[in-house]
Amino acid sequence: MGNWNESIEQLRRIIRDSNRIVAICGSDMVSASGYTDLESDEVFYDIELKYGASTSELYSSRCYNTRPEKFFEFYRNEVICEKQPSAGYYALAELERRGKIRSIITKDIHGIPQKAGCSRVLEYYGNIYHNECPKCRRQYSIDYVKQSDKVPRCETCNSVVRPKIVLLGESVPNHAMTEVVNAISEADILFLLGVTDPFYEIEKMTQYYSGDKMIYIRKTMMEPNERVNIFVNDEVDKVLPEAII
């Protein structure tokens, strides 16, 4: 317990002297807020039983283009949902209120940081609340998608409305990655919060961080990595609220 207290005090000192924090929020933070990780093995199995197809087949641009009824059945039932942010997001919102946050970077598509009060958010996988016609670019609300009969179609040109999110197998738009890279390159602290992606994937982003305060917080252990300056082996929802006191 002493080591844990020492880690918290160290984080408090570092945060106190910072005003350009960038936080990369991972899937553990999303799961802590009650959202399902569609890429987990057990969810893949359940989806296969329920729909007769895998998540990678259903949650794809190919399914959207060729089987839109099936895509939107899956999308409404499994992707669109409303949950409350976990404690870690509220801690980030408080840091932003104090002028400490440069950017919050997230793959989450449900707007969780914004629900907690964050505004400096880079959603490089998009957001379910943004929907548009791919032909005429007319914008549609999430309610329009939820309430449409089977397939939401554009009221202007009858094209299938497209959620503005990155589907499985698609690339992140260049402009979104440029914003992420610019934010990381300006950070004085880089937080990796509940990130469980393989570290080589995270390195694509963290390579642009030139500072010496890369702080990794997650519940499960990680392999030693020379780029990580501080590793706290605990839940983000427990550590971050304590670290900002």
N, C-alpha and C positions, 0 to 999 in steps of 0.2 A: 504493500500500500504506500510505503514511503516513496518508492520509485514513481508511482502514479502521481503523487502529490508534487514531486519534483518536476515531472513532465508538465503538469498544469501550470506551475509557477513559471517555468521556462516559456511556455506558450504565452502566458500573460505579459511577460516582459517583451517578447518579440512583437506581439500585437500592439502593445502600447507605443512602440517606436515606429510603427508602420502607418502608411496612408495610401498604399497602392497594392492592396491584397487582391490576388486573383484566386478564386476557388473553383476547382474542377469537381463537380458533384457526380458521383458514380451511382451504379445501380443499387447499392446497399441503401443509399439515402432514399431512393425512389421506393424500394420495397418497405422501408421503415414507415413510409407514409401510407402504406396499405395497397399500393399498386402492384399488379402482377408483372413479373419479369417474363415476358413472352419468349425469351431466348433460353430460359432454363430447361434442363432436360425433362423434369417432371411435368412442366406445362406443355412441352412439345408432345408428350405421350397423351395427356388428357385431351388436347386439341385434336389429335389424330382420331381418338375414339369418338369424339363429339361430332366432328365435321367430315370424317372420312378423308381427310387431307392434312398435311403437316402445316405448321405455322409458316414455314418458309415458302410453301406453295400459296397459302391464303393471303399472307401479309406481304404481297409482292405487286409490282407494277404489271406483271404479266396477268395476274388474276384480276386486277382492276381493269385492265384493257380487254380481256377476253371473257371473263366471268364476273361482271360487275355485281350481279345479284348475290353471288357467293361471297365476293369480297366484302360488300357492305353488310351482309348478315354477320360475318365474323367481326368486322370493324365495330359495328354497333354493340355487339354482345361482349366483346373481349377487350376492346381498346378504349372506347368512350366510357369514362366513368368519372365520378367526383369523389375525391377523398380530401382529408385535411392534412396540411403539412406537418411533418414531424418536428421535434424540438430543434434539430440542427438547422433547419431552414429559418426558423425564427431567430436563432443566434446570428445567422448571416444578415438577416434584415436589420438587426440591432447594430451590427458592425457597419452596415451601409448608412444607417441613420447617424452614426458618429463620424462619417466621412472617411472610413477606413477602406472601403471596397472600391477597387477599380472595375472588376467584372466578376460575374458568376457564370461559369461555363457549364452547360448541362446537355446531355442527350435526351433528357426528359421531354416529352411532348405534351404534358398535361398542364403546364403553367404552374407547377408546384411552388417555385420560389416567389412568383408574383403573388400567389395566394397568401404567402407569409408576410408580404410587404416589401419584397425586393423589386427594384426597378432596373438595375444595371445588369441585365441578364442576357447572355448570348445563348440562344437555343439553336445550336447548329444542326439539329435534326428536325427543326420546325416545331409546329404547334397545332394541335387538333382544333383550335378555335379559329384558325385561318383556313378558309376553303375558297376555291375559285374555279371558274369555268376555264379549262385549258385552251378553249378556242377564242372566246370573246373577253376573257379576264374579269367577268363580273364576279363580285365577291359575295360569299354566302356565310351565314352564321352556323355555329355548331347545332343550334336548334333546328335549322333548316335540314341539315343532314340527318339528325335524329328522327325528325317527324315525317320525312319523305316516305313515300310508298315504295319500298324495296330499294330502288336506285334513285338517288337525288339527281335530278336533271336541271340544267340551266333553263330558267324561264325565258331567256332571250333567244337562245339558239338550240336548245334541247340536247346539248352535249352533257356527258356525265361529269358532275362536279367532282373535283379532285381535292382531297385533303392535302394541305401544304406541309407534308411531312416526308422524311426520308424513309422509304420502305426497305425491307430486307433485300439486299443485293444491289441497292442503288448507292451512288456516290454522294457524299456531302457536297453541296454547291460550293464552288470556288470562293464566292464572296463571303460565305459563312466561315469557311476555314481561314480566310484572310483576316477577318475580325478576331477570330480566336488567337491566331498567331500574333497579331498586333498587341492584343491584351496581355498575353503571356510574356512577350518581350519587354513590356513596361512594368512588370510586377516586381515589387520588392519582397513579397512573400508569395509563394505558390503552395496553396493547400490542395492536396489530393484527398478528397473526403468520400469514404465509402466506395472507392474505385476498386472494382474487382476484375476489370479487363486485364488480359495479359499485359505485362509491363512494356513489351515491345510495341504494343499499340499506343500506349500512353506516351512513350518516348517520341512518337511522331509529333506530339504537341510540346512535351516538356523540353525537347532539344532547343527550343527558342527561349528558354529561361536561362538567364546568365547570372542570376543571384546565387546566394549561398544559404537560402532559407526555404528549401523544399520540404514541406511537412506532410507526412502521410499518416492519416488516421483511418483505421478500419479494424473491425473485430477479429478477422482471421489474420494469421501470421503471413508474412511475405518473405520471399528469398532476399538475402542481403543485396542491396544495390547502392553503389557508391554515390549516385546522384541524390539519393534521399538523405537529407541532413538530420531529420528527426522522424522517428517512427513511433506512433502511439498505438499500441495494440488494444483497442477498445472501441466501443460504439461511438459514432459521431454524435449521436443524440445525448450521450453522457459527457463526452469530452468538451465539445465546443461551447455549450452553455456555461460550463465551469470556467473555461479559459477566457471568457469575455467579462467576467465579474471584476 
